[in-house]
């Protein structure tokens, strides 16, 4: 019987992970490089991607806990060429670890209480006096005392520096209050540079309003660094090297071959890229849960509801079809997110809902797409109540019913169901947005989203460009070709399918071809007719 290995699901403490013999993907070569090459770093990665474990690993390294690194890459690297300035291997430094991750930030006092709690334990350890309630001053004094009383420069690690800001993104007064506090607090990392050996901040989002980025002119942002693109998450090579036993067990449990199982893992959980030459990165939280449960589910998506992202998409009138098809952006617009701005793309990327799929060096543009099936269908299902008019409705949008209508060749039932969706769309109430163009856009997005969600369960293509049918659905024996017209007859829509030869590519499939033309009327705000052939 094969040994059941312990998956480190939710384990964020490196010492706990090593001493209790959890499976560990060795990332210590990155830890060594960080310690050797620089002094102040920032890293953005999506939630549940291993940022806390990375900081915990750095903590144990700078504490000089050599024994828990036995057998890992850094053991040999450190012995051969220590990273400390005086070339002492496994040099011990005072480490100040600020954890802002697991707290709730609900009022003006929340951040103060949490910073006070975080600092107090270290102030007691290094006999630092509390000069009033100015957290920046307290932080600076703590760093100095840690240095002076140990004779070693201090190390500062800040886990989820942006958590207070993310939780108050829709409460601007509280957001501004937190921003001012954190600006002064993080600014200490520059003023106390002489007392610091190493500093690292991690988070999801790089907020442009927190001017720590301009104050810390020696900070290195490694978020899009090719060298550190694999620092969090699991690369394909690491997956094959470290989890062959688990992949085989998963395949057997689900009656799949090893190759089929690997393809399904790749399709559902791979696809992240954190630089233009990044290896493909698998979501570590989902992969570990799949191996533990032996079931393919949307693990990562279920751990957080991106409500504020939906509001950002709606507030900016962001075309949902770009989210599905992909979007090109200037490299300069990718890294910093501004609250209240008109560009939701940076936060969609940094939160893990879009990722780099291609870099175009000539134009300095990134092509971004949804990373994988888990994120694609999880996010689109989450968006559907807001964009399909079912948010406050007793009758939920049920993609299964659409699929079953098609599979049973019941075109009228399918179109009637789609008609119901169109009739319930949340159209704008203000006169300036009640244009034909805006009404047509809402209709197109609803159709696009409906057919895209069907793609989970049946072969489905949906297009937003001219020269191709609006949607094509294939079942085992039938191809359905849909064309929708706005304020033009269903007959003309049907005629366009023939005139532009949309069916030609399917003639060799030996499947029955069904053509459906439909009209959306902006005045009546509904599908007024459809015809089939």
C-alpha positions as CSV (number, residue, x, y, z in Angstrom):
1,X,0.0,0.0,0.0
2,X,1.4,3.4,-1.0
3,X,2.1,5.9,1.8
4,X,-0.5,8.7,2.0
5,X,1.5,11.9,2.0
6,X,0.4,15.0,3.9
7,X,-0.7,17.9,1.7
8,X,0.1,21.3,3.3
9,X,-3.4,22.7,2.7
10,X,-3.6,26.0,4.7
11,X,-0.1,25.4,6.3
12,X,1.6,28.8,6.2
13,X,4.3,28.2,8.9
14,X,7.5,26.8,7.3
15,X,8.8,25.3,10.5
16,X,5.5,23.5,11.1
17,X,5.5,22.2,7.5
18,X,9.0,20.8,7.8
19,X,8.9,19.4,11.2
20,X,5.5,17.7,10.6
21,X,6.7,16.3,7.2
22,X,4.2,17.8,4.9
23,X,5.0,17.7,1.1
24,X,7.1,20.7,0.2
25,X,7.9,22.1,-3.2
26,X,11.4,23.4,-2.7
27,X,11.4,27.2,-3.3
28,X,14.5,27.9,-1.2
29,X,16.7,28.7,-4.2
30,X,14.5,31.8,-4.6
31,X,14.9,32.7,-0.9
32,X,18.7,32.5,-1.3
33,X,18.6,34.7,-4.3
34,X,16.4,37.3,-2.6
35,X,18.8,37.4,0.4
36,X,21.9,37.6,-1.8
37,X,20.8,40.1,-4.4
38,X,18.9,42.9,-2.7
39,X,17.5,44.5,0.4
40,X,13.9,45.7,0.0
41,X,11.3,43.8,-2.1
42,X,7.7,43.9,-3.0
43,X,5.8,40.9,-4.4
44,X,2.2,40.8,-5.6
45,X,0.4,37.4,-6.1
46,X,-3.2,36.3,-5.9
47,X,-4.6,35.1,-2.6
48,X,-3.9,31.5,-1.6
49,X,-0.7,31.4,-3.8
50,X,1.8,30.8,-1.1
51,X,3.0,34.3,-0.1
52,X,2.6,33.7,3.6
53,X,4.6,30.5,3.4
54,X,7.3,32.3,1.4
55,X,7.6,35.0,4.1
56,X,7.7,32.3,6.8
57,X,10.5,30.6,4.9
58,X,12.4,33.8,4.9
59,X,11.8,34.3,8.6
60,X,13.3,30.9,9.4
61,X,16.3,31.6,7.1
62,X,17.1,34.9,8.8
63,X,16.6,33.4,12.2
64,X,19.4,31.0,11.3
65,X,17.3,27.8,11.8
66,X,19.6,25.7,9.7
67,X,18.2,22.3,10.7
68,X,14.8,22.7,9.1
69,X,16.5,23.5,5.7
70,X,18.3,20.1,5.6
71,X,18.1,18.5,2.2
72,X,16.8,21.7,0.5
73,X,18.6,23.7,-2.2
74,X,19.5,26.5,0.1
75,X,21.5,24.3,2.5
76,X,24.3,23.8,0.0
77,X,24.0,27.4,-1.4
78,X,24.4,29.0,2.0
79,X,27.3,26.8,3.1
80,X,29.2,27.5,-0.1
81,X,28.5,31.3,-0.2
82,X,26.7,32.8,2.8
83,X,24.5,35.8,2.0
84,X,25.4,37.8,5.1
85,X,27.6,40.8,4.6
86,X,30.3,39.3,6.9
87,X,30.0,35.9,5.2
88,X,28.8,34.1,8.3
89,X,26.7,31.1,7.3
90,X,23.2,31.0,8.8
91,X,23.7,34.4,10.4
92,X,21.0,35.1,13.0
93,X,19.0,38.4,12.6
94,X,16.2,39.9,14.6
95,X,13.0,39.3,12.5
96,X,10.0,41.5,12.8
97,X,7.0,39.8,11.2
98,X,4.0,42.0,10.6
99,X,0.9,39.9,9.8
100,X,-2.1,41.9,8.5
101,X,-3.7,38.9,6.7
102,X,-6.1,37.2,9.1
103,X,-7.9,40.2,10.5
104,X,-11.1,42.2,9.8
105,X,-10.8,45.9,9.2
106,X,-14.2,47.4,10.0
107,X,-13.7,50.8,11.6
108,X,-11.1,53.5,12.3
109,X,-9.8,51.7,15.4
110,X,-9.4,48.3,13.7
111,X,-6.1,49.0,12.0
112,X,-4.7,50.8,15.1
113,X,-5.6,47.8,17.4
114,X,-4.0,45.4,15.0
115,X,-0.8,47.4,14.5
116,X,-0.6,47.9,18.3
117,X,-0.9,44.1,18.8
118,X,1.7,43.4,16.1
119,X,4.3,45.8,17.5
120,X,3.7,45.2,21.2
121,X,5.2,41.7,21.3
122,X,8.4,42.8,19.7
123,X,8.6,46.0,21.8
124,X,8.5,43.8,24.9
125,X,11.1,41.5,23.4
126,X,13.6,44.3,22.7
127,X,12.6,46.5,25.7
128,X,11.3,49.3,23.4
129,X,9.4,52.1,24.9
130,X,6.1,53.2,23.4
131,X,6.3,56.9,22.6
132,X,2.6,57.7,22.3
133,X,0.4,56.2,19.6
134,X,2.3,57.2,16.4
135,X,2.8,53.8,14.8
136,X,5.5,55.1,12.5
137,X,7.6,56.3,15.4
138,X,7.0,53.1,17.3
139,X,8.0,51.0,14.3
140,X,11.2,53.1,13.8
141,X,12.2,52.8,17.4
142,X,11.6,49.1,17.4
143,X,13.8,48.5,14.3
144,X,16.6,50.6,15.9
145,X,16.4,48.8,19.3
146,X,16.4,45.3,17.6
147,X,19.5,46.3,15.8
148,X,21.3,47.9,18.7
149,X,20.5,45.1,21.2
150,X,21.5,42.2,19.0
151,X,24.3,43.8,17.0
152,X,22.6,42.5,13.8
153,X,20.6,44.5,11.3
154,X,16.8,43.7,11.6
155,X,14.7,41.9,9.0
156,X,11.1,43.2,8.4
157,X,8.5,41.0,6.7
158,X,5.0,42.3,6.1
159,X,2.4,39.7,5.1
160,X,-0.6,41.1,3.0
161,X,0.4,44.8,3.4
162,X,-2.7,45.8,1.5
163,X,-5.4,43.8,3.4
164,X,-6.7,46.8,5.3
165,X,-7.1,48.7,2.0
166,X,-8.7,45.8,0.1
167,X,-11.3,45.4,2.9
168,X,-12.2,49.1,2.8
169,X,-12.1,49.7,-1.0
170,X,-15.8,50.6,-1.0
171,X,-15.6,52.8,2.1
172,X,-13.5,55.8,0.8
173,X,-13.3,57.7,4.1
174,X,-12.0,54.7,6.0
175,X,-9.8,53.7,3.0
176,X,-8.2,57.2,3.1
177,X,-7.7,57.0,6.9
178,X,-6.0,53.6,6.6
179,X,-3.9,54.8,3.6
180,X,-2.5,57.7,5.6
181,X,-1.6,55.4,8.5
182,X,0.1,52.8,6.3
183,X,2.0,55.4,4.3
184,X,3.7,56.7,7.4
185,X,4.2,53.1,8.8
186,X,5.8,51.7,5.6
187,X,7.8,54.8,5.1
188,X,9.9,53.8,8.0
189,X,11.5,51.1,5.9
190,X,13.4,53.9,4.1
191,X,14.2,56.1,7.0
192,X,15.7,53.1,9.0
193,X,17.5,51.6,6.1
194,X,20.9,51.6,8.0
195,X,19.3,49.3,10.6
196,X,17.8,46.9,8.2
197,X,19.3,43.8,6.6
198,X,16.3,42.8,4.5
199,X,12.6,43.9,4.0
200,X,9.8,42.3,2.0
201,X,6.2,43.3,1.6
202,X,3.7,41.0,0.0
203,X,0.1,41.6,-1.1
204,X,-2.5,41.2,-3.8
205,X,-2.5,44.7,-5.2
206,X,-0.1,47.5,-5.7
207,X,-2.2,50.5,-4.8
208,X,-0.8,53.6,-6.5
209,X,-2.2,55.8,-3.7
210,X,0.1,54.3,-1.1
211,X,3.2,56.4,-1.8
212,X,5.5,53.9,-0.1
213,X,6.4,53.0,-3.7
214,X,7.8,56.5,-4.4
215,X,9.3,56.9,-0.9
216,X,11.1,53.6,-1.1
217,X,13.4,54.4,-4.1
218,X,15.5,51.3,-3.2
219,X,12.5,48.9,-3.4
220,X,12.5,46.2,-6.0
221,X,9.1,45.1,-7.3
222,X,9.6,41.5,-8.4
223,X,5.9,41.0,-9.3
224,X,6.6,40.8,-13.1
225,X,10.2,39.7,-12.8
226,X,11.1,36.8,-15.1
227,X,13.7,35.6,-12.5
228,X,11.1,35.2,-9.8
229,X,8.1,34.3,-11.9
230,X,8.0,30.8,-10.3
231,X,8.6,31.9,-6.7
232,X,4.9,31.1,-5.7
233,X,2.7,28.5,-7.2
234,X,3.7,25.2,-8.8
235,X,5.4,25.0,-12.2
236,X,4.6,22.0,-14.5
237,X,8.1,20.6,-13.9
238,X,7.6,20.9,-10.1
239,X,4.2,19.2,-10.5
240,X,5.6,16.2,-12.3
241,X,8.7,15.9,-10.1
242,X,6.9,16.3,-6.7
243,X,3.5,14.8,-7.2
244,X,3.8,11.8,-9.5
245,X,2.3,9.5,-6.8
246,X,-0.7,11.8,-6.2
247,X,-1.3,12.3,-10.0
248,X,-1.4,8.5,-10.4
249,X,-3.7,8.0,-7.5
250,X,-6.0,10.8,-8.7
251,X,-6.1,9.2,-12.2
252,X,-7.0,5.8,-10.8
253,X,-9.7,7.2,-8.5
254,X,-11.4,9.0,-11.5
255,X,-10.9,6.2,-14.0
256,X,-8.5,8.2,-16.1
257,X,-5.2,7.5,-17.6
258,X,-2.2,9.3,-16.2
259,X,-2.1,11.5,-19.4
260,X,-5.9,12.3,-19.2
261,X,-5.6,13.2,-15.5
262,X,-2.6,15.5,-16.2
263,X,-4.5,17.2,-19.0
264,X,-7.5,17.8,-16.7
265,X,-5.2,19.3,-14.0
266,X,-3.7,21.5,-16.7
267,X,-7.0,22.6,-18.1
268,X,-8.5,23.5,-14.7
269,X,-5.7,24.8,-12.6
270,X,-2.7,25.8,-14.9
271,X,-2.3,28.9,-17.1
272,X,-0.9,31.6,-14.8
273,X,2.1,33.6,-16.1
274,X,3.8,36.3,-14.0
275,X,6.2,37.6,-16.7
276,X,6.5,37.5,-20.4
277,X,8.7,34.4,-20.3
278,X,7.2,32.9,-17.2
279,X,6.7,29.1,-17.1
280,X,3.1,28.1,-16.7
281,X,2.1,28.2,-13.1
282,X,-0.5,26.0,-11.5
283,X,-2.7,27.3,-8.6
284,X,-1.2,25.6,-5.6
285,X,-4.3,25.7,-3.4
286,X,-6.5,24.0,-5.9
287,X,-3.8,21.4,-6.8
288,X,-3.2,20.4,-3.2
289,X,-7.0,20.1,-2.6
290,X,-7.5,18.0,-5.7
291,X,-4.9,15.6,-4.5
292,X,-6.3,15.5,-1.0
293,X,-10.0,15.0,-2.1
294,X,-9.2,13.1,-5.4
295,X,-11.9,15.2,-7.0
296,X,-11.8,18.1,-9.6
297,X,-13.6,21.1,-8.0
298,X,-13.4,24.8,-8.0
299,X,-11.4,25.0,-4.8
300,X,-9.6,28.4,-5.1
301,X,-12.6,30.2,-6.4
302,X,-14.8,29.0,-3.5
303,X,-12.5,30.5,-0.9
304,X,-13.3,34.1,-1.8
305,X,-16.1,36.0,-3.4
306,X,-14.8,38.9,-5.6
307,X,-17.7,41.2,-4.9
308,X,-15.7,44.4,-5.2
309,X,-14.3,43.2,-8.6
310,X,-17.9,42.9,-9.9
311,X,-18.6,46.4,-8.8
312,X,-15.4,47.7,-10.5
313,X,-16.4,46.0,-13.7
314,X,-19.9,47.5,-13.6
315,X,-18.7,50.9,-12.5
316,X,-16.2,51.1,-15.4
317,X,-18.7,49.7,-17.9
318,X,-15.9,47.1,-18.7
319,X,-16.9,45.0,-21.7
320,X,-17.4,41.5,-20.3
321,X,-16.6,40.0,-23.7
322,X,-13.0,41.3,-23.3
323,X,-12.8,39.4,-20.1
324,X,-13.7,36.2,-22.0
325,X,-11.9,36.8,-25.3
326,X,-8.8,38.5,-23.8
327,X,-7.6,42.1,-23.9
328,X,-4.3,43.8,-24.8
329,X,-2.9,46.4,-22.4
330,X,0.1,48.7,-22.2
331,X,2.8,47.3,-19.9
332,X,2.8,50.6,-17.9
333,X,-1.0,50.1,-17.1
334,X,-0.6,46.7,-15.7
335,X,1.1,47.2,-12.4
336,X,-0.6,49.8,-10.3
337,X,-4.3,50.0,-9.3
338,X,-6.0,53.3,-8.4
339,X,-9.2,53.3,-6.4
340,X,-11.8,55.3,-8.2
341,X,-9.9,55.1,-11.4
342,X,-11.3,53.9,-14.8
343,X,-9.0,50.9,-15.3
344,X,-10.0,47.7,-13.5
345,X,-7.5,45.6,-15.4
346,X,-4.6,45.8,-12.8
347,X,-6.7,44.5,-10.0
348,X,-8.2,41.8,-12.2
349,X,-4.6,40.7,-13.0
350,X,-3.2,41.0,-9.5
351,X,-6.2,39.2,-8.0
352,X,-5.7,36.2,-10.3
353,X,-8.7,36.6,-12.6
354,X,-6.7,37.6,-15.6
355,X,-3.1,36.6,-16.4
356,X,-0.4,37.2,-19.0
357,X,-0.8,34.9,-22.0
358,X,1.5,36.8,-24.5
359,X,3.9,39.7,-24.6
360,X,4.3,41.9,-27.7
361,X,7.7,43.6,-27.3
362,X,7.4,45.8,-30.4
363,X,4.3,47.5,-28.9
364,X,5.1,46.9,-25.2
365,X,1.7,45.3,-24.7
366,X,0.5,42.3,-22.8
367,X,-2.3,40.0,-24.0
368,X,-4.3,39.0,-21.0
369,X,-6.9,36.2,-20.6
370,X,-8.7,34.2,-17.9
371,X,-6.0,31.7,-16.8
372,X,-7.9,28.4,-16.7
373,X,-11.3,26.6,-16.6
374,X,-11.7,27.0,-12.8
375,X,-11.3,30.7,-12.9
376,X,-13.2,31.2,-16.2
377,X,-16.4,29.4,-15.2
378,X,-16.2,30.2,-11.5
379,X,-15.9,33.9,-12.2
380,X,-18.5,34.0,-15.0
381,X,-21.0,32.1,-12.9
382,X,-20.4,34.6,-10.1
383,X,-20.9,37.5,-12.6
384,X,-24.0,36.1,-14.2
385,X,-26.7,37.3,-11.7
386,X,-25.5,40.9,-12.2
387,X,-25.3,40.7,-16.0
388,X,-28.3,38.4,-16.7
389,X,-30.8,40.2,-14.5
390,X,-31.2,37.4,-11.9
391,X,-29.6,39.0,-8.9
392,X,-32.8,39.6,-6.9
393,X,-34.9,37.0,-8.7
394,X,-36.4,33.8,-7.4
395,X,-35.6,32.1,-10.7
396,X,-31.8,31.6,-11.0
397,X,-30.0,31.4,-14.3
398,X,-29.6,27.6,-14.9
399,X,-27.2,26.8,-17.7
400,X,-28.1,23.1,-17.4
401,X,-31.6,23.8,-18.7
402,X,-30.2,25.5,-21.8
403,X,-27.9,22.6,-22.5
404,X,-30.7,20.0,-22.1
405,X,-32.9,22.0,-24.4
406,X,-30.2,21.9,-27.1
407,X,-29.4,18.2,-26.5
408,X,-33.0,17.3,-26.9
409,X,-33.3,19.4,-30.2
410,X,-35.9,21.7,-28.6
411,X,-34.9,25.0,-30.2
412,X,-38.2,26.7,-29.2
413,X,-37.7,25.9,-25.6
414,X,-34.1,27.1,-25.8
415,X,-35.1,30.4,-27.4
416,X,-38.0,30.9,-25.0
417,X,-35.6,30.5,-22.1
418,X,-33.2,32.9,-23.7
419,X,-36.1,35.3,-24.3
420,X,-36.8,35.2,-20.6
421,X,-33.2,36.1,-19.8
422,X,-33.2,39.0,-22.2
423,X,-36.5,40.3,-20.7
424,X,-35.1,40.4,-17.2
425,X,-31.8,42.3,-18.1
426,X,-30.9,45.2,-15.8
427,X,-31.3,48.0,-18.3
428,X,-30.1,51.6,-17.3
429,X,-32.8,53.9,-15.9
430,X,-31.1,57.2,-16.8
431,X,-32.1,58.6,-20.1
432,X,-28.5,59.2,-21.4
433,X,-27.7,55.5,-21.2
434,X,-30.9,54.3,-22.7
435,X,-29.4,54.5,-26.2
436,X,-29.9,51.9,-28.9
437,X,-26.1,51.2,-28.6
438,X,-26.3,50.6,-24.8
439,X,-29.4,48.4,-25.1
440,X,-27.8,46.4,-27.9
441,X,-24.6,46.1,-25.8
442,X,-26.5,44.7,-22.8
443,X,-28.3,42.2,-25.1
444,X,-25.0,41.1,-26.7
445,X,-23.3,40.6,-23.4
446,X,-26.2,38.5,-22.1
447,X,-26.1,36.3,-25.2
448,X,-22.4,36.0,-25.1
449,X,-22.3,35.1,-21.4
450,X,-25.1,32.5,-21.8
451,X,-23.4,30.6,-24.6
452,X,-20.0,30.9,-22.9
453,X,-21.3,29.3,-19.8
454,X,-22.8,26.5,-21.9
455,X,-19.2,25.7,-22.9
456,X,-18.7,24.0,-19.6
457,X,-21.0,21.1,-20.7
458,X,-21.1,21.0,-24.4
459,X,-19.0,22.1,-27.4
460,X,-19.8,25.7,-27.9
461,X,-18.3,28.7,-29.7
462,X,-19.4,32.3,-29.3
463,X,-18.0,35.2,-31.3
464,X,-18.0,38.9,-31.0
465,X,-16.4,39.7,-34.4
466,X,-18.1,40.1,-37.8
467,X,-17.7,37.4,-40.4
468,X,-18.5,34.6,-38.1
469,X,-21.7,33.3,-36.7
470,X,-22.7,34.8,-33.3
471,X,-22.8,31.3,-31.7
472,X,-22.3,27.7,-32.7
473,X,-23.3,24.8,-30.4
474,X,-22.4,21.2,-31.3
475,X,-24.0,18.1,-29.9
476,X,-23.2,14.4,-30.8
477,X,-25.4,14.6,-33.9
478,X,-26.3,18.2,-34.6
479,X,-24.7,21.6,-35.2
480,X,-26.7,24.7,-34.2
481,X,-25.7,28.0,-35.8
482,X,-27.2,31.2,-34.3
483,X,-27.3,34.6,-35.7
484,X,-28.9,37.6,-33.9
485,X,-30.0,40.9,-35.4
486,X,-30.8,44.1,-33.6
487,X,-33.9,45.9,-35.0
488,X,-33.7,43.7,-38.1
489,X,-35.8,40.7,-39.0
490,X,-35.1,37.1,-38.0
491,X,-35.4,36.2,-41.7
492,X,-32.5,38.5,-42.5
493,X,-30.4,36.9,-39.7
494,X,-31.1,33.5,-41.2
495,X,-30.3,34.7,-44.7
496,X,-26.9,36.0,-43.4
497,X,-26.0,32.5,-42.2
498,X,-26.4,31.3,-45.8
499,X,-24.9,34.3,-47.5
500,X,-21.7,34.3,-45.5
501,X,-21.4,30.5,-45.6
502,X,-21.3,30.1,-41.8
503,X,-22.3,26.4,-42.1
504,X,-19.7,25.5,-44.7
505,X,-17.0,24.3,-42.2
506,X,-19.4,21.9,-40.7
507,X,-20.6,20.2,-43.9
508,X,-18.0,17.5,-43.6
509,X,-19.0,16.6,-40.1
510,X,-22.0,14.4,-41.2
511,X,-24.0,16.1,-38.5
512,X,-27.4,17.6,-39.0
513,X,-27.1,21.4,-39.3
514,X,-29.8,23.7,-37.8
515,X,-29.7,27.4,-38.5
516,X,-31.5,29.9,-36.2
517,X,-32.0,33.6,-36.9
518,X,-33.4,35.9,-34.2
519,X,-34.3,39.6,-33.8
520,X,-33.7,41.7,-30.7
521,X,-35.9,44.8,-30.6
522,X,-34.4,47.7,-28.6
523,X,-37.8,49.5,-28.2
524,X,-39.5,46.4,-26.8
525,X,-36.3,45.3,-25.1
526,X,-36.8,41.6,-26.0
527,X,-36.4,38.9,-28.6
528,X,-39.4,39.5,-30.7
529,X,-39.0,36.6,-33.1
530,X,-36.8,33.7,-34.2
531,X,-36.9,31.4,-37.2
532,X,-35.1,28.1,-37.9
533,X,-34.1,26.1,-40.9
